[in-house]
Amino acid sequence: MKIKLPKPFTFEAGPRAVLLLHGFTGHSADVRMLGRFLEKKGYTSHAPIYRGHGKEPEALIKANAAQWWEDVENAYNHLKELGYKEIAVAGLSLGGVLTLKLAYSNQVKGLVTMCAPMFFDNETELTKGFQAKAKEFKQLEGKDAETVDQEVNELLDNSAEMFRDLGKFITEVKNNVDTIYSPALVVQAGQDEMINTDSANYIYENIQSDQKDLKWYENSSHVITMGKEKEQLYEDIYRFLESLDWSE
């Protein structure tokens, strides 16, 4: 069975641009509804798909954090090349970690982190998530149960290096968040099943931004952009973006 693979998107609507970054094992669908919401409010958005994501799980274990960071830098530069001078960035989970790195490595108008991990103490949860995504993909390919189980087990056996690399990347970013001065909105789901929710407090307390806010969504789980409180989340992100000192 041929699977239709997701693609990056760019929704051009106005002079203010927002880079939208998806989570680990996810892809642009994580932030697509948010992009459409912002488009209606006059904001341009662009969402890349990092290497190894949005395709067969074998591709993911061959990719690494340095490539994902390069993909984010390329996406940021893509908006610059389109003529956008001021760019805000919002990221979910791993996308939130990449958002933080972008904020201390480049000029960003403002940043939104959503359920971004700062402590690599969730490898078990990540492994379960990776296993579930891999199984789902292989079932969509039309493979029988025995083949699916065999191939998923092989993937898990070969994923240790990817998780080690991910852990190092999260730690590197955690050690640099105190060099961030851009306005920030830190978002955390109260029922997050994937990460240590104290990550949100760590980000909020350690970034040096004069304008910063921490918002909890008590009825939401990890993929907050597609969860029960997504409409409230979108409105809060919009209000945050409107509070920034855009030149246009």
NORJO-V752370 format. One record per residue. RES is the residue in one small letter. SS is DSSP state (2 for helix, 1 for strand, 0 for the rest). PHI is phi in degrees with one decimal (999 if undefined). NEAR is the number of other C-alpha atoms within 8 Angstrom. Layout:
# NORJO-V752370
res & ss & phi & near
RES & SS & PHI & NEAR
RES & SS & PHI & NEAR
This chain:
# NORJO-V752370
res & ss & phi & near
m & 0 & 999 & 5
k & 0 & -86.3 & 4
i & 0 & -95.4 & 6
k & 0 & -80.6 & 4
l & 0 & -84.0 & 6
p & 0 & -69.2 & 9
k & 0 & -128.0 & 8
p & 0 & -62.5 & 9
f & 1 & -137.8 & 9
t & 1 & -133.9 & 8
f & 1 & -110.4 & 10
e & 0 & -89.5 & 8
a & 0 & -140.4 & 9
g & 0 & -165.2 & 8
p & 0 & -74.2 & 8
r & 0 & -93.4 & 12
a & 1 & -114.7 & 14
v & 1 & -129.1 & 12
l & 1 & -88.0 & 13
l & 1 & -111.1 & 14
l & 1 & -119.7 & 17
h & 0 & -82.3 & 17
g & 0 & -93.6 & 13
f & 0 & -65.8 & 9
t & 0 & 70.1 & 10
g & 0 & -92.6 & 10
h & 0 & -163.6 & 13
s & 0 & -60.4 & 15
a & 2 & -61.6 & 9
d & 2 & -55.5 & 13
v & 2 & -122.8 & 12
r & 2 & -66.0 & 10
m & 2 & -63.5 & 10
l & 2 & -63.0 & 9
g & 2 & -60.7 & 13
r & 2 & -66.2 & 9
f & 2 & -61.4 & 9
l & 2 & -66.6 & 12
e & 2 & -59.0 & 13
k & 2 & -65.2 & 8
k & 0 & -91.3 & 7
g & 0 & 92.3 & 9
y & 0 & -102.4 & 14
t & 1 & -80.8 & 16
s & 1 & -138.2 & 14
h & 1 & -138.1 & 15
a & 1 & -127.6 & 15
p & 0 & -82.3 & 13
i & 0 & -123.2 & 12
y & 0 & -69.4 & 10
r & 0 & -55.1 & 10
g & 0 & 84.7 & 13
h & 0 & -98.0 & 14
g & 0 & 73.1 & 11
k & 0 & -146.2 & 9
e & 0 & -58.9 & 10
p & 2 & -61.7 & 12
e & 2 & -60.0 & 8
a & 2 & -68.6 & 11
l & 2 & -67.2 & 12
i & 2 & -73.6 & 12
k & 2 & -90.5 & 8
a & 0 & -91.6 & 11
n & 0 & -147.9 & 10
a & 2 & -63.6 & 9
a & 2 & -62.2 & 6
q & 2 & -68.3 & 10
w & 2 & -63.8 & 11
w & 2 & -64.1 & 9
e & 2 & -61.8 & 8
d & 2 & -63.5 & 12
v & 2 & -69.0 & 12
e & 2 & -60.8 & 9
n & 2 & -63.5 & 8
a & 2 & -67.1 & 12
y & 2 & -60.4 & 10
n & 2 & -67.9 & 8
h & 2 & -60.1 & 8
l & 2 & -65.2 & 12
k & 2 & -61.2 & 9
e & 2 & -65.2 & 7
l & 0 & -75.2 & 6
g & 0 & 105.9 & 6
y & 0 & -83.5 & 11
k & 0 & -89.8 & 5
e & 0 & -119.1 & 9
i & 1 & -130.6 & 15
a & 1 & -95.5 & 12
v & 1 & -140.1 & 14
a & 1 & -136.1 & 15
g & 1 & -139.2 & 18
l & 1 & -101.0 & 17
s & 0 & 57.3 & 16
l & 2 & -55.7 & 12
g & 2 & -60.7 & 16
g & 2 & -69.6 & 18
v & 2 & -64.9 & 15
l & 2 & -65.0 & 12
t & 2 & -60.1 & 15
l & 2 & -62.4 & 13
k & 2 & -63.2 & 11
l & 2 & -63.6 & 11
a & 2 & -68.4 & 13
y & 2 & -97.9 & 12
s & 2 & -107.8 & 6
n & 0 & -140.4 & 6
q & 0 & -84.2 & 8
v & 0 & -124.4 & 12
k & 0 & -70.5 & 12
g & 1 & -171.5 & 13
l & 1 & -140.2 & 15
v & 1 & -126.4 & 14
t & 1 & -105.8 & 18
m & 1 & -125.2 & 14
c & 0 & 52.8 & 18
a & 0 & -89.2 & 16
p & 0 & -75.9 & 15
m & 0 & -118.6 & 13
f & 0 & -123.6 & 10
f & 0 & -87.0 & 9
d & 0 & -120.0 & 6
n & 0 & -126.8 & 10
e & 2 & -62.4 & 8
t & 2 & -61.3 & 6
e & 2 & -65.8 & 10
l & 2 & -62.6 & 9
t & 2 & -62.6 & 9
k & 2 & -62.1 & 8
g & 2 & -63.7 & 9
f & 2 & -63.4 & 9
q & 2 & -61.0 & 10
a & 2 & -64.1 & 8
k & 2 & -64.7 & 10
a & 2 & -64.4 & 11
k & 2 & -63.3 & 11
e & 2 & -60.4 & 8
f & 2 & -62.6 & 10
k & 2 & -70.6 & 10
q & 2 & -67.3 & 11
l & 2 & -64.5 & 9
e & 0 & -72.3 & 9
g & 0 & 86.9 & 7
k & 0 & -79.4 & 9
d & 0 & -75.4 & 7
a & 2 & -58.2 & 7
e & 2 & -64.8 & 6
t & 2 & -64.4 & 8
v & 2 & -58.1 & 12
d & 2 & -61.0 & 9
q & 2 & -63.4 & 8
e & 2 & -70.4 & 8
v & 2 & -66.4 & 11
n & 2 & -62.6 & 8
e & 2 & -62.6 & 8
l & 2 & -60.7 & 11
l & 2 & -63.8 & 10
d & 2 & -62.4 & 7
n & 0 & -102.1 & 8
s & 0 & -98.4 & 9
a & 2 & -58.0 & 8
e & 2 & -64.0 & 7
m & 2 & -60.7 & 11
f & 2 & -68.6 & 9
r & 2 & -60.6 & 8
d & 2 & -62.9 & 10
l & 2 & -61.6 & 10
g & 2 & -60.9 & 9
k & 2 & -63.5 & 8
f & 2 & -65.4 & 9
i & 2 & -60.1 & 13
t & 2 & -64.7 & 11
e & 2 & -58.9 & 8
v & 2 & -66.7 & 12
k & 2 & -54.7 & 9
n & 0 & -75.6 & 7
n & 0 & -119.1 & 10
v & 2 & -65.4 & 13
d & 2 & -76.9 & 8
t & 2 & -105.4 & 8
i & 0 & -95.8 & 12
y & 0 & -122.5 & 9
s & 0 & -70.8 & 12
p & 1 & -55.1 & 12
a & 1 & -141.3 & 12
l & 1 & -118.6 & 13
v & 1 & -104.0 & 14
v & 1 & -114.2 & 13
q & 1 & -141.9 & 14
a & 1 & -80.1 & 16
g & 0 & -69.4 & 11
q & 0 & -110.5 & 9
d & 0 & -64.5 & 13
e & 0 & -94.1 & 7
m & 0 & -109.5 & 8
i & 0 & -127.8 & 13
n & 0 & -73.9 & 11
t & 0 & -67.8 & 12
d & 2 & -68.4 & 6
s & 2 & -55.9 & 13
a & 2 & -61.7 & 14
n & 2 & -63.5 & 9
y & 2 & -60.9 & 9
i & 2 & -60.9 & 11
y & 2 & -59.2 & 11
e & 2 & -75.2 & 6
n & 2 & -101.2 & 8
i & 0 & -68.4 & 11
q & 0 & -98.0 & 8
s & 0 & -61.9 & 10
d & 0 & -70.1 & 7
q & 0 & -103.9 & 7
k & 1 & -150.4 & 10
d & 1 & -144.3 & 8
l & 1 & -120.1 & 11
k & 1 & -122.1 & 8
w & 1 & -104.8 & 8
y & 1 & -119.6 & 10
e & 0 & -66.3 & 7
n & 0 & -101.2 & 9
s & 0 & -105.1 & 14
s & 0 & -102.7 & 11
h & 0 & -57.4 & 12
v & 0 & -81.6 & 11
i & 2 & -65.3 & 14
t & 2 & -68.3 & 11
m & 2 & -123.9 & 8
g & 0 & -96.5 & 9
k & 0 & -62.0 & 7
e & 0 & -107.7 & 10
k & 2 & -61.8 & 10
e & 2 & -62.7 & 6
q & 2 & -65.3 & 7
l & 2 & -58.2 & 9
y & 2 & -60.2 & 10
e & 2 & -62.7 & 8
d & 2 & -66.4 & 8
i & 2 & -64.7 & 10
y & 2 & -60.0 & 10
r & 2 & -62.3 & 8
f & 2 & -62.3 & 9
l & 2 & -61.4 & 9
e & 2 & -65.5 & 6
s & 0 & -79.3 & 6
l & 0 & -77.9 & 9
d & 0 & -89.4 & 4
w & 0 & -70.8 & 7
s & 0 & -83.5 & 3
e & 0 & -123.2 & 4
